[in-house]
Amino acid sequence: MTLRKEKSAIEKAAKDFTTTKTNNDKAILDFGNTSVQLNEGMLVVGKDTGSILYWQRHHDASNNYQMLNENITDEYREDDRVVILSHNLKPGEVAKISLSFKDITNDASQLSDGLSPLIGQLSKAANALGAFAAAGGAEPTAAHNARIEAQGNVVKLIGKITELQAFEKALEYLVRQSNPVIEIKETVDKTSSYHSELSNPPKKITGPKKATYYMNTETAGNEGNKNKTVPDTFTYRINKLYRIFPMAGAFYTTNQFVEMKEGKINELPHTRFVVGLKVYVKKTDIRNTKFFTGKDEHNNRLWKSRTSLQVAFDAQKPLRNIYLGAGLDLWPGFCVSVGAVASKYTYTEFSNGETVRSRELYRPGLYVGVSTDISLFTDVVKF
C-alpha cells in the first residue's frame, strides 16, 4: 500500500513538472510574439571618421552599468575619441556619469610594465636566497612562520571554494525546480520600455592620462533619487603619441679604441651603457604591442612610427662617447640601433721625452646596440 502511494506521488510530481514546463514554453513563445517597442536605441556617428576613430564603451543600466562589450580595449590614442553610452534605461530614468582624468607621470611601454614587476620579484628572490645561504642554509624563523601561515590560508581558501561550488550546485537545482507559470497576453505598445543615452560627448583628451568613472541612475525631475546600488568603477587610459622619447641601453662599438694612461696603452671595452633620446619619423604609440610589421587600428603600417633617429651618450661619462644613428622598435620597449660613435681621447705631443702639448679629440667608429625604456633598463641594472 505504501509503495502505491509513493508511486502515485512520483507520477503526480512528474505530471506537474510537465505541465509547468509546457506553460513556461508557451509564455516564452507569447513573449517573443508580443509587439512591443522594447528599446529606443541610438546611432553614434562622429565627424572626420577617416582620420579619427570613435571608440564606444557600452554599459547596461539594468545590470549596475556593467560593460556590454567586455572585450573592448582599455587603451586609446589621444588622436581618437572615447564615447560612453548607457543602455536599458527605463522611462523617466537618466544616466549620470562621474568622470575624472589623472596625468600619468611615468609613462612606459607595456613590455616595461610587464617585465618590471617580474624583475623586482626575481631580485627579491635572489636576495632571499643570499640571506638563506649566509645563514648556513637554515630558514629564518620569521620566514618559516610566514610560509606555514600561508600554507594554512591556502588550505582554508580551498575549503571555502569547495563550499561555494556545492552551494552553486544546490542553487542551480532549486532554480530548475521553481519554474513559475506565467501567462502573457500579446499586446501592442508603441512606448519604448527602455532607451539609451550618450553619457559623455566625445572630445579630445591629451595623453597620457588615466580615466576613472562610475555611473548612476536618476529619475528625471528628481535628481537626488539615485539608485542605491554601489556603482562599479571603470578605468581606461589615453595614450600619448610621442615624437621624442627617452631611452637607455647597451651599445657595442665595432672599433677597438685604446687610451694612453700612465705610460701604458689600455684597450677600452667595446660595450658601453648609454642613455639618450629617440626622435621618431612619425609620432608613435609606445603602448601598441604589435610587431613592427603589423598595422595599427587606423590600418597604417607601424614601421614608420617605429623608426627613429637617435642621439645617445655614455652613461658614466656623457662626453666620452657620443652616438648618432638610427633605430627601429621591433616592439615598443625593444629597439635595435646602428650608427656612428665619436669617442674622446687625449692626444699628446712629445719632444725629447717631454710633453709639448695635450688636447682632447674625437675619433670616429661604428656601433650596434639595443635599448629599452629607461625605467626597465634601471630595473635590469639594479638586478
C-alpha positions as CSV (number, residue, x, y, z in Angstrom):
1,M,0.0,0.0,0.0
2,T,2.9,2.4,0.9
3,L,4.7,1.6,-2.4
4,R,1.5,2.5,-4.4
5,K,1.2,5.9,-2.6
6,E,4.8,6.7,-3.3
7,K,4.4,5.6,-7.0
8,S,1.3,7.9,-7.3
9,A,3.1,10.8,-5.7
10,I,6.0,10.4,-8.1
11,E,3.7,10.2,-11.1
12,K,1.8,13.3,-9.9
13,A,5.1,15.3,-9.4
14,A,6.2,14.3,-12.9
15,K,2.9,15.4,-14.4
16,D,3.0,18.7,-12.6
17,F,6.6,19.3,-13.8
18,T,5.5,18.6,-17.4
19,T,2.5,21.0,-17.1
20,T,4.8,23.7,-15.7
21,K,7.3,23.3,-18.4
22,T,4.6,23.4,-21.1
23,N,3.1,26.6,-19.6
24,N,6.6,28.2,-19.4
25,D,7.3,27.3,-23.0
26,K,4.1,28.9,-24.0
27,A,4.9,32.0,-22.0
28,I,8.3,32.3,-23.8
29,L,6.6,32.0,-27.2
30,D,3.9,34.6,-26.2
31,F,6.6,37.0,-25.1
32,G,8.5,36.5,-28.3
33,N,5.4,37.4,-30.3
34,T,4.5,40.4,-28.3
35,S,4.5,43.5,-30.4
36,V,6.3,46.0,-28.1
37,Q,8.8,48.6,-28.9
38,L,11.3,47.3,-26.4
39,N,14.3,49.6,-26.8
40,E,14.8,53.0,-28.3
41,G,18.4,52.9,-29.4
42,M,20.8,55.5,-30.9
43,L,23.3,55.6,-33.6
44,V,26.5,57.5,-32.8
45,V,28.4,58.9,-35.8
46,G,31.5,61.0,-35.4
47,K,33.0,63.7,-37.6
48,D,36.2,63.2,-39.6
49,T,35.8,59.4,-39.3
50,G,38.5,59.0,-41.9
51,S,41.3,60.1,-39.5
52,I,39.7,59.7,-36.1
53,L,38.3,56.5,-34.5
54,Y,35.3,56.8,-32.2
55,W,35.6,54.1,-29.6
56,Q,32.3,53.2,-27.9
57,R,32.0,51.8,-24.4
58,H,28.5,50.4,-23.8
59,H,27.1,50.0,-20.3
60,D,23.9,48.1,-19.2
61,A,22.0,50.3,-16.8
62,S,19.8,47.4,-15.8
63,N,22.8,45.5,-14.6
64,N,24.6,48.1,-12.5
65,Y,26.2,49.5,-15.6
66,Q,28.3,46.5,-16.4
67,M,30.1,46.6,-19.7
68,L,28.2,45.1,-22.7
69,N,31.3,45.0,-24.9
70,E,33.7,43.4,-22.4
71,N,36.4,42.6,-25.0
72,I,36.9,46.2,-26.0
73,T,40.4,47.6,-25.4
74,D,41.1,49.8,-22.4
75,E,43.7,52.0,-24.1
76,Y,43.1,54.6,-26.7
77,R,45.3,57.0,-28.6
78,E,45.0,60.7,-27.9
79,D,44.0,61.5,-31.5
80,D,40.9,59.3,-31.2
81,R,37.8,59.8,-29.2
82,V,36.1,57.7,-26.5
83,V,32.3,57.6,-26.3
84,I,30.4,56.2,-23.2
85,L,26.8,55.1,-23.7
86,S,24.2,53.8,-21.3
87,H,21.6,51.3,-22.4
88,N,18.4,49.7,-21.0
89,L,17.3,52.8,-19.1
90,K,13.6,52.7,-18.1
91,P,11.2,55.6,-19.0
92,G,12.0,58.6,-16.8
93,E,15.5,57.3,-15.9
94,V,18.6,59.4,-16.6
95,A,22.2,58.1,-16.5
96,K,24.6,60.3,-14.6
97,I,28.3,59.8,-15.0
98,S,31.2,60.9,-12.8
99,L,34.4,61.0,-15.0
100,S,37.8,62.2,-13.9
101,F,41.3,62.2,-15.5
102,K,44.7,61.8,-13.9
103,D,48.1,62.5,-15.5
104,I,50.4,59.5,-15.9
105,T,53.8,60.7,-14.9
106,N,55.9,57.6,-15.5
107,D,54.7,56.5,-19.0
108,A,56.3,53.4,-20.3
109,S,55.7,50.6,-22.8
110,Q,53.6,47.6,-21.9
111,L,56.8,45.5,-22.2
112,S,58.3,47.6,-19.4
113,D,55.1,47.4,-17.4
114,G,55.1,43.6,-17.7
115,L,58.8,42.9,-17.0
116,S,59.5,45.4,-14.3
117,P,57.4,43.6,-11.6
118,L,58.9,40.3,-12.7
119,I,62.4,41.6,-12.3
120,G,61.5,43.0,-8.9
121,Q,60.3,39.6,-7.8
122,L,63.4,37.9,-9.1
123,S,65.5,40.4,-7.3
124,K,63.7,39.8,-4.0
125,A,64.1,36.0,-4.5
126,A,67.8,36.4,-5.2
127,N,68.2,38.5,-2.0
128,A,66.2,35.9,0.0
129,L,68.4,33.1,-1.4
130,G,71.5,35.1,-0.5
131,A,70.3,35.6,3.0
132,F,69.4,31.9,3.2
133,A,72.9,30.9,2.1
134,A,74.5,33.4,4.5
135,A,72.6,31.8,7.4
136,G,74.1,28.4,6.6
137,G,71.0,27.0,4.9
138,A,68.7,27.5,7.9
139,E,65.4,29.1,7.2
140,P,64.8,32.2,9.3
141,T,62.1,31.8,11.9
142,A,60.0,34.7,10.6
143,A,60.1,33.3,7.0
144,H,59.3,29.8,8.3
145,N,56.3,31.1,10.3
146,A,55.1,33.1,7.3
147,R,55.3,30.1,5.0
148,I,53.4,27.9,7.4
149,E,50.7,30.6,7.8
150,A,50.4,31.0,4.0
151,Q,50.0,27.2,3.6
152,G,47.2,27.2,6.2
153,N,45.5,30.1,4.4
154,V,45.6,28.3,1.1
155,V,44.1,25.2,2.7
156,K,41.2,27.3,4.1
157,L,40.7,29.0,0.8
158,I,40.4,25.7,-1.0
159,G,37.8,24.7,1.6
160,K,35.8,27.9,1.0
161,I,35.9,27.3,-2.7
162,T,34.6,23.8,-2.3
163,E,31.7,25.1,-0.2
164,L,30.8,27.7,-2.8
165,Q,30.8,25.1,-5.6
166,A,28.4,22.9,-3.6
167,F,26.2,25.9,-2.9
168,E,26.1,26.8,-6.6
169,K,25.0,23.3,-7.5
170,A,22.2,23.4,-4.9
171,L,21.1,26.8,-6.1
172,E,21.1,25.6,-9.7
173,Y,18.9,22.6,-8.7
174,L,16.4,24.9,-6.8
175,V,16.1,27.2,-9.8
176,R,15.3,24.3,-12.1
177,Q,12.6,23.1,-9.7
178,S,10.9,26.5,-9.1
179,N,9.8,27.4,-12.7
180,P,6.7,29.5,-12.2
181,V,3.7,29.6,-14.5
182,I,3.3,32.9,-16.3
183,E,0.6,33.9,-18.7
184,I,1.5,36.7,-21.1
185,K,-1.1,38.1,-23.5
186,E,0.0,39.7,-26.7
187,T,-0.4,43.5,-26.7
188,V,0.6,46.3,-28.9
189,D,2.5,49.1,-27.2
190,K,4.4,51.9,-29.0
191,T,6.0,53.2,-25.8
192,S,9.6,52.1,-25.5
193,S,10.3,50.0,-22.5
194,Y,14.0,51.0,-22.4
195,H,16.1,53.7,-24.0
196,S,19.8,54.6,-24.5
197,E,21.7,57.8,-23.7
198,L,25.0,59.4,-24.6
199,S,26.7,59.7,-21.2
200,N,29.7,61.7,-22.3
201,P,30.2,63.6,-25.6
202,P,33.3,62.7,-27.5
203,K,36.1,65.3,-27.0
204,K,39.9,65.4,-27.5
205,I,41.9,64.4,-24.4
206,T,45.7,64.9,-24.4
207,G,47.6,61.9,-23.0
208,P,49.0,60.2,-21.2
209,K,46.1,60.1,-18.8
210,K,44.2,57.6,-16.8
211,A,40.4,57.9,-16.8
212,T,38.2,56.7,-13.9
213,Y,34.5,56.8,-13.9
214,Y,31.3,55.4,-12.5
215,M,27.6,55.7,-13.4
216,N,24.4,56.1,-11.5
217,T,20.7,56.2,-12.4
218,E,18.5,59.2,-11.5
219,T,14.8,59.8,-12.1
220,A,14.0,62.7,-14.4
221,G,12.8,65.7,-12.4
222,N,14.2,64.2,-9.2
223,E,18.0,64.3,-9.5
224,G,18.5,63.3,-5.9
225,N,16.7,60.0,-6.4
226,K,19.7,57.8,-7.3
227,N,19.7,54.0,-7.3
228,K,21.1,52.7,-4.0
229,T,23.4,50.1,-5.6
230,V,27.0,50.9,-5.0
231,P,28.3,51.6,-8.6
232,D,31.3,49.8,-10.0
233,T,34.3,51.9,-11.1
234,F,35.7,51.6,-14.6
235,T,39.0,52.8,-16.0
236,Y,40.7,53.3,-19.3
237,R,43.8,55.3,-20.4
238,I,44.5,57.8,-23.1
239,N,47.9,57.1,-24.7
240,K,50.1,60.0,-25.8
241,L,51.7,59.9,-29.3
242,Y,55.3,60.7,-28.9
243,R,57.7,62.4,-31.3
244,I,60.6,62.3,-28.8
245,F,61.1,59.6,-26.2
246,P,64.0,58.8,-23.8
247,M,65.8,55.5,-24.0
248,A,68.6,53.6,-22.3
249,G,70.5,50.5,-23.4
250,A,73.8,48.9,-24.3
251,F,75.8,49.8,-27.5
252,Y,78.7,47.7,-28.9
253,T,81.4,49.6,-30.7
254,T,83.0,47.6,-33.6
255,N,86.3,49.5,-33.4
256,Q,88.9,48.7,-30.8
257,F,89.6,52.1,-29.1
258,V,92.6,52.5,-26.9
259,E,93.9,55.1,-24.4
260,M,97.2,56.0,-23.0
261,K,97.3,56.0,-19.3
262,E,100.4,56.2,-17.0
263,G,102.7,55.4,-20.0
264,K,100.7,52.3,-20.9
265,I,98.3,51.6,-23.8
266,N,94.9,50.2,-22.5
267,E,92.2,48.8,-24.6
268,L,88.8,50.2,-23.9
269,P,85.7,48.0,-23.6
270,H,83.5,47.6,-26.7
271,T,80.2,47.6,-24.8
272,R,79.0,50.7,-23.1
273,F,75.8,51.6,-21.3
274,V,74.1,54.6,-22.8
275,V,71.2,57.0,-22.3
276,G,69.7,59.2,-24.9
277,L,66.7,60.3,-27.0
278,K,64.8,58.8,-29.9
279,V,63.2,61.2,-32.4
280,Y,60.5,59.3,-34.3
281,V,59.9,59.9,-38.0
282,K,56.2,59.6,-37.3
283,K,54.6,60.0,-33.9
284,T,54.4,56.7,-32.1
285,D,52.1,55.0,-29.6
286,I,54.5,53.3,-27.2
287,R,51.6,51.2,-25.8
288,N,50.9,49.4,-29.0
289,T,52.2,45.8,-28.6
290,K,52.1,44.7,-32.2
291,F,55.3,43.7,-34.1
292,F,56.6,46.5,-36.3
293,T,55.5,44.7,-39.5
294,G,51.8,44.9,-38.5
295,K,49.2,47.7,-38.7
296,D,47.7,49.9,-36.2
297,E,43.9,50.5,-35.5
298,H,43.9,53.1,-38.3
299,N,45.2,50.4,-40.8
300,N,48.5,52.2,-41.1
301,R,51.8,50.3,-41.3
302,L,53.6,50.5,-38.0
303,W,57.2,50.6,-39.2
304,K,57.1,54.3,-40.0
305,S,56.1,55.2,-36.4
306,R,58.7,52.7,-35.1
307,T,61.7,54.2,-37.0
308,S,63.7,56.9,-35.1
309,L,66.9,59.0,-35.3
310,Q,68.9,58.6,-32.1
311,V,71.4,60.6,-30.1
312,A,72.9,58.9,-27.0
313,F,75.7,59.4,-24.5
314,D,77.9,57.3,-22.4
315,A,76.1,56.7,-19.1
316,Q,79.2,57.0,-17.0
317,K,80.9,59.9,-18.7
318,P,78.5,61.5,-21.1
319,L,81.0,63.3,-23.3
320,R,83.4,60.4,-23.6
321,N,81.3,58.6,-26.2
322,I,78.6,60.3,-28.3
323,Y,76.4,58.1,-30.5
324,L,74.4,59.2,-33.6
325,G,72.3,56.7,-35.5
326,A,69.0,55.2,-36.4
327,G,66.8,52.8,-34.5
328,L,63.8,50.5,-35.1
329,D,61.4,49.5,-32.4
330,L,60.6,45.8,-33.1
331,W,58.1,46.3,-30.2
332,P,57.8,49.4,-28.1
333,G,60.4,48.9,-25.4
334,F,62.7,46.8,-27.6
335,C,64.8,48.8,-30.1
336,V,67.7,47.8,-32.3
337,S,70.1,50.5,-33.3
338,V,73.1,51.2,-35.7
339,G,75.1,54.3,-36.3
340,A,78.4,56.2,-35.7
341,V,80.2,56.9,-32.5
342,A,82.6,59.7,-31.7
343,S,85.0,58.6,-28.9
344,K,87.0,61.1,-27.0
345,Y,90.7,60.5,-26.4
346,T,93.7,62.6,-25.3
347,Y,96.2,63.5,-28.0
348,T,99.6,64.2,-26.5
349,E,102.7,65.6,-28.4
350,F,106.2,64.8,-27.0
351,S,109.6,66.4,-27.8
352,N,112.8,65.0,-26.3
353,G,110.7,62.9,-23.9
354,E,108.7,65.8,-22.6
355,T,105.1,66.7,-23.2
356,V,104.8,69.6,-25.6
357,R,101.1,69.9,-25.6
358,S,98.0,67.8,-24.8
359,R,94.5,68.1,-26.2
360,E,91.3,66.1,-26.3
361,L,90.0,65.0,-29.7
362,Y,87.3,62.7,-31.0
363,R,87.8,59.6,-33.2
364,P,85.1,58.0,-35.3
365,G,83.7,54.5,-35.1
366,L,80.6,52.4,-35.7
367,Y,78.2,50.8,-33.3
368,V,75.3,48.4,-33.0
369,G,73.0,48.2,-30.0
370,V,69.8,47.5,-28.2
371,S,67.8,49.8,-26.0
372,T,64.6,50.0,-24.0
373,D,62.6,52.3,-21.7
374,I,64.7,54.0,-19.0
375,S,62.6,52.6,-16.2
376,L,63.0,49.0,-17.4
377,F,66.8,49.5,-18.0
378,T,67.2,50.8,-14.5
379,D,65.4,47.7,-13.1
380,V,67.7,45.4,-15.1
381,V,70.9,47.2,-14.0
382,K,69.8,47.1,-10.3
383,F,69.1,43.4,-10.6
